[in-house]
Amino acid sequence: MFGMGLGGFDDAYNMYGMHNVPATSGAFTRRLRVHSLLDVGRAELEKGDKIILPTSALDALTRLHIVYPMMFKIQASELPGVPYTHCGVIEFVADEGHTY
């Protein structure tokens, strides 16, 4: 499982390196079960920096009036000190509750 956020980066550090910049479009946070892209026959995407999300994520993001490009902060746990990374999204076709 991992958590992800969009729209101000939950740690108040935005994609341009400015601290204490509030989210302007709301926040998007979800817990999803993570699978390898190999599980869905998309090995060509395994080396990239983009993920596949469920269609419900697109619905939620559309309602938030997000600003493009979409950048997500992802991490394996919400516990303090757990490392995180950032990524984009390539498609919204994953099964509900899962990401690739």
OpenMM code with the backbone's topology and positions (N, CA, C; nanometers):
from openmm import Vec3, app, unit

residues = "MET PHE GLY MET GLY LEU GLY GLY PHE ASP ASP ALA TYR ASN MET TYR GLY MET HIS ASN VAL PRO ALA THR SER GLY ALA PHE THR ARG ARG LEU ARG VAL HIS SER LEU LEU ASP VAL GLY ARG ALA GLU LEU GLU LYS GLY ASP LYS ILE ILE LEU PRO THR SER ALA LEU ASP ALA LEU THR ARG LEU HIS ILE VAL TYR PRO MET MET PHE LYS ILE GLN ALA SER GLU LEU PRO GLY VAL PRO TYR THR HIS CYS GLY VAL ILE GLU PHE VAL ALA ASP GLU GLY HIS THR TYR".split()
positions = [
    Vec3(0.0841, -0.1172, 0.0000),
    Vec3(0.0000, 0.0000, 0.0000),
    Vec3(0.0890, 0.1239, 0.0000),
    Vec3(0.0395, 0.2280, -0.0596),
    Vec3(0.1096, 0.3538, -0.0516),
    Vec3(0.0109, 0.4665, -0.0557),
    Vec3(0.0537, 0.5821, -0.0109),
    Vec3(-0.0312, 0.6999, -0.0161),
    Vec3(0.0228, 0.7959, -0.1188),
    Vec3(-0.0650, 0.8793, -0.1721),
    Vec3(-0.0211, 0.9771, -0.2695),
    Vec3(-0.0965, 1.1063, -0.2487),
    Vec3(-0.0330, 1.2156, -0.2846),
    Vec3(-0.0991, 1.3438, -0.2712),
    Vec3(-0.0683, 1.4336, -0.3888),
    Vec3(-0.1560, 1.5284, -0.4138),
    Vec3(-0.1394, 1.6241, -0.5229),
    Vec3(-0.1992, 1.7559, -0.4790),
    Vec3(-0.1448, 1.8633, -0.5283),
    Vec3(-0.2047, 1.9944, -0.5035),
    Vec3(-0.1457, 2.0610, -0.3817),
    Vec3(-0.0202, 2.0983, -0.3853),
    Vec3(0.0447, 2.1657, -0.2752),
    Vec3(0.1432, 2.0772, -0.2041),
    Vec3(0.1524, 1.9534, -0.2421),
    Vec3(0.2424, 1.8582, -0.1789),
    Vec3(0.2283, 1.8675, -0.0282),
    Vec3(0.1792, 1.7617, 0.0323),
    Vec3(0.1415, 1.7610, 0.1729),
    Vec3(0.2499, 1.8150, 0.2664),
    Vec3(0.3748, 1.8159, 0.2237),
    Vec3(0.4814, 1.8643, 0.3105),
    Vec3(0.5088, 2.0132, 0.2892),
    Vec3(0.4168, 2.0853, 0.2226),
    Vec3(0.4274, 2.2298, 0.1981),
    Vec3(0.5529, 2.2667, 0.1194),
    Vec3(0.5999, 2.1776, 0.0380),
    Vec3(0.7155, 2.2025, -0.0473),
    Vec3(0.6692, 2.1767, -0.1887),
    Vec3(0.6506, 2.2808, -0.2673),
    Vec3(0.5912, 2.2574, -0.3985),
    Vec3(0.6955, 2.2201, -0.5017),
    Vec3(0.6499, 2.1924, -0.6230),
    Vec3(0.7392, 2.1401, -0.7253),
    Vec3(0.8449, 2.2401, -0.7705),
    Vec3(0.8325, 2.3675, -0.7302),
    Vec3(0.9322, 2.4669, -0.7683),
    Vec3(1.0314, 2.4945, -0.6561),
    Vec3(1.0210, 2.4205, -0.5478),
    Vec3(1.1167, 2.4343, -0.4386),
    Vec3(1.0845, 2.5451, -0.3408),
    Vec3(0.9628, 2.6002, -0.3444),
    Vec3(0.9265, 2.7084, -0.2530),
    Vec3(0.8569, 2.6495, -0.1308),
    Vec3(0.9023, 2.6869, -0.0137),
    Vec3(0.8434, 2.6358, 0.1097),
    Vec3(0.7217, 2.7181, 0.1489),
    Vec3(0.6334, 2.6549, 0.2246),
    Vec3(0.5157, 2.7202, 0.2808),
    Vec3(0.4244, 2.7829, 0.1764),
    Vec3(0.4137, 2.7197, 0.0613),
    Vec3(0.3207, 2.7653, -0.0416),
    Vec3(0.1945, 2.6819, -0.0275),
    Vec3(0.0804, 2.7447, 0.0006),
    Vec3(-0.0411, 2.6663, 0.0215),
    Vec3(-0.0924, 2.6043, -0.1074),
    Vec3(-0.1652, 2.4960, -0.0945),
    Vec3(-0.2293, 2.4334, -0.2101),
    Vec3(-0.3352, 2.5278, -0.2639),
    Vec3(-0.3374, 2.5470, -0.3943),
    Vec3(-0.4336, 2.6379, -0.4536),
    Vec3(-0.5545, 2.5649, -0.5071),
    Vec3(-0.5472, 2.4342, -0.5225),
    Vec3(-0.6569, 2.3618, -0.5848),
    Vec3(-0.7107, 2.2487, -0.4978),
    Vec3(-0.6831, 2.2504, -0.3701),
    Vec3(-0.7285, 2.1413, -0.2855),
    Vec3(-0.6246, 2.0306, -0.2809),
    Vec3(-0.6584, 1.9239, -0.2140),
    Vec3(-0.5641, 1.8137, -0.2001),
    Vec3(-0.6280, 1.6845, -0.2487),
    Vec3(-0.5457, 1.5996, -0.3038),
    Vec3(-0.5886, 1.4677, -0.3498),
    Vec3(-0.5029, 1.3663, -0.2767),
    Vec3(-0.5651, 1.2832, -0.1951),
    Vec3(-0.4926, 1.1816, -0.1196),
    Vec3(-0.5666, 1.0492, -0.1318),
    Vec3(-0.4938, 0.9437, -0.1636),
    Vec3(-0.5530, 0.8107, -0.1780),
    Vec3(-0.4562, 0.7049, -0.1276),
    Vec3(-0.5119, 0.5946, -0.0785),
    Vec3(-0.4338, 0.4750, -0.0453),
    Vec3(-0.4677, 0.3714, -0.1504),
    Vec3(-0.3650, 0.3230, -0.2186),
    Vec3(-0.3848, 0.2270, -0.3268),
    Vec3(-0.2880, 0.1106, -0.3127),
    Vec3(-0.3286, -0.0050, -0.3587),
    Vec3(-0.2412, -0.1223, -0.3612),
    Vec3(-0.1550, -0.1120, -0.4869),
    Vec3(-0.0246, -0.1265, -0.4709),
    Vec3(0.0706, -0.1078, -0.5810),
    Vec3(0.1057, -0.2407, -0.6460),
    Vec3(0.1078, -0.2413, -0.7800),
    Vec3(0.1463, -0.3591, -0.8576),
    Vec3(0.2496, -0.3171, -0.9611),
    Vec3(0.3316, -0.4093, -1.0013),
    Vec3(0.4288, -0.3843, -1.1068),
    Vec3(0.3566, -0.3714, -1.2407),
    Vec3(0.4094, -0.2892, -1.3285),
    Vec3(0.3545, -0.2781, -1.4637),
    Vec3(0.3698, -0.4082, -1.5413),
    Vec3(0.4596, -0.4933, -1.4969),
    Vec3(0.4744, -0.6247, -1.5596),
    Vec3(0.3489, -0.7091, -1.5401),
    Vec3(0.2755, -0.6831, -1.4307),
    Vec3(0.1530, -0.7585, -1.4026),
    Vec3(0.0431, -0.7336, -1.5056),
    Vec3(0.0500, -0.6211, -1.5751),
    Vec3(-0.0528, -0.5879, -1.6743),
    Vec3(0.0043, -0.5838, -1.8159),
    Vec3(0.1235, -0.6403, -1.8332),
    Vec3(0.1833, -0.6478, -1.9658),
    Vec3(0.2299, -0.5150, -2.0210),
    Vec3(0.2714, -0.4227, -1.9335),
    Vec3(0.3176, -0.2915, -1.9771),
    Vec3(0.4640, -0.2711, -1.9381),
    Vec3(0.5476, -0.3667, -1.9681),
    Vec3(0.6885, -0.3634, -1.9292),
    Vec3(0.7604, -0.2404, -1.9820),
    Vec3(0.7154, -0.1854, -2.0959),
    Vec3(0.7816, -0.0684, -2.1541),
    Vec3(0.7698, 0.0553, -2.0646),
    Vec3(0.6745, 0.0558, -1.9733),
    Vec3(0.6560, 0.1692, -1.8822),
    Vec3(0.7288, 0.1514, -1.7495),
    Vec3(0.7845, 0.0340, -1.7265),
    Vec3(0.8467, 0.0024, -1.5983),
    Vec3(0.9642, 0.0946, -1.5642),
    Vec3(1.0332, 0.1478, -1.6631),
    Vec3(1.1510, 0.2306, -1.6378),
    Vec3(1.1206, 0.3802, -1.6380),
    Vec3(0.9957, 0.4174, -1.6461),
    Vec3(0.9591, 0.5582, -1.6520),
    Vec3(0.9278, 0.6180, -1.5167),
    Vec3(0.8792, 0.7396, -1.5195),
    Vec3(0.8465, 0.8115, -1.3962),
    Vec3(0.6973, 0.8409, -1.3873),
    Vec3(0.6161, 0.7569, -1.4528),
    Vec3(0.4722, 0.7768, -1.4531),
    Vec3(0.4016, 0.6496, -1.4068),
    Vec3(0.2833, 0.6684, -1.3479),
    Vec3(0.2057, 0.5562, -1.2978),
    Vec3(0.0694, 0.5522, -1.3671),
    Vec3(-0.0011, 0.4413, -1.3481),
    Vec3(-0.1373, 0.4251, -1.3993),
    Vec3(-0.2307, 0.4257, -1.2787),
    Vec3(-0.3317, 0.5128, -1.2826),
    Vec3(-0.4266, 0.5269, -1.1723),
    Vec3(-0.5661, 0.4819, -1.2160),
    Vec3(-0.6556, 0.4562, -1.1198),
    Vec3(-0.7939, 0.4200, -1.1547),
    Vec3(-0.8724, 0.5415, -1.2056),
    Vec3(-0.9814, 0.5151, -1.2749),
    Vec3(-1.0625, 0.6240, -1.3301),
    Vec3(-1.1234, 0.7112, -1.2211),
    Vec3(-1.1467, 0.6555, -1.1036),
    Vec3(-1.2006, 0.7367, -0.9942),
    Vec3(-1.1041, 0.8488, -0.9555),
    Vec3(-0.9745, 0.8272, -0.9740),
    Vec3(-0.8762, 0.9319, -0.9455),
    Vec3(-0.8942, 1.0487, -1.0426),
    Vec3(-0.9174, 1.0184, -1.1701),
    Vec3(-0.9414, 1.1246, -1.2677),
    Vec3(-1.0680, 1.2021, -1.2332),
    Vec3(-1.1727, 1.1319, -1.1918),
    Vec3(-1.2967, 1.1993, -1.1517),
    Vec3(-1.2717, 1.2950, -1.0364),
    Vec3(-1.2000, 1.2486, -0.9342),
    Vec3(-1.1712, 1.3322, -0.8169),
    Vec3(-1.0831, 1.4507, -0.8540),
    Vec3(-0.9826, 1.4284, -0.9361),
    Vec3(-0.8927, 1.5371, -0.9772),
    Vec3(-0.9660, 1.6415, -1.0606),
    Vec3(-1.0579, 1.5973, -1.1436),
    Vec3(-1.1355, 1.6898, -1.2254),
    Vec3(-1.2204, 1.7806, -1.1370),
    Vec3(-1.2793, 1.7268, -1.0332),
    Vec3(-1.3603, 1.8084, -0.9420),
    Vec3(-1.2771, 1.9077, -0.8633),
    Vec3(-1.1486, 1.8791, -0.8440),
    Vec3(-1.0607, 1.9696, -0.7694),
    Vec3(-1.0072, 2.0838, -0.8547),
    Vec3(-1.0341, 2.0812, -0.9837),
    Vec3(-0.9837, 2.1844, -1.0754),
    Vec3(-0.8323, 2.1974, -1.0625),
    Vec3(-0.7630, 2.0869, -1.0781),
    Vec3(-0.6189, 2.0819, -1.0590),
    Vec3(-0.5468, 2.1630, -1.1662),
    Vec3(-0.4232, 2.1953, -1.1359),
    Vec3(-0.3370, 2.2694, -1.2266),
    Vec3(-0.2394, 2.1713, -1.2903),
    Vec3(-0.2200, 2.1809, -1.4182),
    Vec3(-0.1282, 2.0921, -1.4905),
    Vec3(0.0102, 2.1528, -1.4939),
    Vec3(0.1146, 2.0745, -1.5006),
    Vec3(0.1165, 1.9282, -1.5056),
    Vec3(0.0885, 1.8695, -1.3677),
    Vec3(0.0287, 1.7511, -1.3673),
    Vec3(0.0005, 1.6821, -1.2416),
    Vec3(0.1288, 1.6159, -1.1922),
    Vec3(0.1650, 1.6461, -1.0701),
    Vec3(0.2799, 1.5838, -1.0056),
    Vec3(0.2318, 1.5262, -0.8736),
    Vec3(0.2667, 1.4006, -0.8477),
    Vec3(0.2219, 1.3308, -0.7286),
    Vec3(0.3386, 1.3006, -0.6369),
    Vec3(0.3160, 1.3171, -0.5077),
    Vec3(0.4113, 1.2734, -0.4062),
    Vec3(0.3634, 1.1352, -0.3630),
    Vec3(0.4483, 1.0351, -0.3746),
    Vec3(0.4089, 0.8992, -0.3355),
    Vec3(0.5058, 0.8453, -0.2312),
    Vec3(0.4498, 0.7669, -0.1379),
    Vec3(0.5336, 0.7037, -0.0368),
    Vec3(0.4665, 0.5780, 0.0135),
    Vec3(0.5478, 0.4903, 0.0706),
    Vec3(0.5009, 0.3597, 0.1139),
    Vec3(0.4228, 0.3650, 0.2445),
    Vec3(0.4369, 0.4717, 0.3196),
    Vec3(0.3712, 0.4811, 0.4494),
    Vec3(0.3609, 0.6272, 0.4890),
    Vec3(0.2680, 0.6583, 0.5779),
    Vec3(0.2560, 0.7947, 0.6288),
    Vec3(0.3402, 0.8165, 0.7541),
    Vec3(0.4162, 0.7173, 0.7947),
    Vec3(0.4987, 0.7301, 0.9139),
    Vec3(0.6103, 0.8308, 0.8904),
    Vec3(0.6481, 0.9078, 0.9918),
    Vec3(0.7577, 1.0042, 0.9771),
    Vec3(0.8876, 0.9355, 0.9369),
    Vec3(0.9624, 0.9982, 0.8505),
    Vec3(1.0921, 0.9460, 0.8093),
    Vec3(1.0884, 0.8481, 0.6944),
    Vec3(0.9696, 0.8117, 0.6480),
    Vec3(0.9604, 0.7192, 0.5352),
    Vec3(0.9903, 0.7979, 0.4075),
    Vec3(1.0854, 0.7501, 0.3256),
    Vec3(1.1195, 0.8245, 0.2046),
    Vec3(1.0021, 0.8291, 0.1059),
    Vec3(1.0046, 0.9308, 0.0219),
    Vec3(0.9016, 0.9462, -0.0797),
    Vec3(0.9655, 0.9893, -0.2109),
    Vec3(0.8889, 0.9867, -0.3158),
    Vec3(0.9343, 1.0319, -0.4464),
    Vec3(0.8185, 1.1019, -0.5163),
    Vec3(0.8424, 1.1529, -0.6328),
    Vec3(0.7384, 1.2205, -0.7097),
    Vec3(0.7256, 1.1545, -0.8461),
    Vec3(0.6056, 1.1615, -0.9026),
    Vec3(0.5827, 1.1020, -1.0338),
    Vec3(0.4665, 1.1729, -1.1023),
    Vec3(0.4460, 1.1380, -1.2270),
    Vec3(0.3305, 1.1833, -1.3026),
    Vec3(0.2405, 1.0648, -1.3292),
    Vec3(0.1349, 1.0873, -1.4056),
    Vec3(0.0420, 0.9798, -1.4397),
    Vec3(0.0348, 0.9679, -1.5914),
    Vec3(0.0330, 0.8454, -1.6405),
    Vec3(0.0278, 0.8245, -1.7851),
    Vec3(-0.1124, 0.7881, -1.8327),
    Vec3(-0.1884, 0.7136, -1.7504),
    Vec3(-0.3240, 0.6727, -1.7874),
    Vec3(-0.4094, 0.6582, -1.6618),
    Vec3(-0.5399, 0.6642, -1.6810),
    Vec3(-0.6357, 0.6420, -1.5731),
    Vec3(-0.7198, 0.5195, -1.6077),
    Vec3(-0.6560, 0.4031, -1.6113),
    Vec3(-0.7244, 0.2791, -1.6494),
    Vec3(-0.7028, 0.1649, -1.5510),
    Vec3(-0.6422, 0.1908, -1.4367),
    Vec3(-0.6161, 0.0847, -1.3383),
    Vec3(-0.7465, 0.0399, -1.2715),
    Vec3(-0.7458, -0.0819, -1.2199),
    Vec3(-0.8598, -0.1309, -1.1423),
    Vec3(-0.8754, -0.0455, -1.0179),
    Vec3(-1.0002, -0.0306, -0.9713),
    Vec3(-1.0260, 0.0496, -0.8518),
    Vec3(-0.9465, -0.0023, -0.7327),
    Vec3(-0.8857, 0.0906, -0.6600),
    Vec3(-0.8075, 0.0549, -0.5418),
    Vec3(-0.6659, 0.0098, -0.5705),
    Vec3(-0.6254, 0.0152, -0.6990),
    Vec3(-0.4925, -0.0322, -0.7383),
    Vec3(-0.4228, 0.0721, -0.8247),
    Vec3(-0.2914, 0.0634, -0.8296),
    Vec3(-0.2116, 0.1464, -0.9186),
    Vec3(-0.0956, 0.0635, -0.9716),
    Vec3(-0.0448, 0.1030, -1.0858),
    Vec3(0.0657, 0.0330, -1.1519),
    Vec3(0.1739, 0.1317, -1.1866),
] * unit.nanometer
topology = app.Topology()
chain = topology.addChain("A")
for resn in residues:
    res = topology.addResidue(resn, chain)
    for name in ("N", "CA", "C"):
        topology.addAtom(name, app.Element.getBySymbol(name[0]), res)
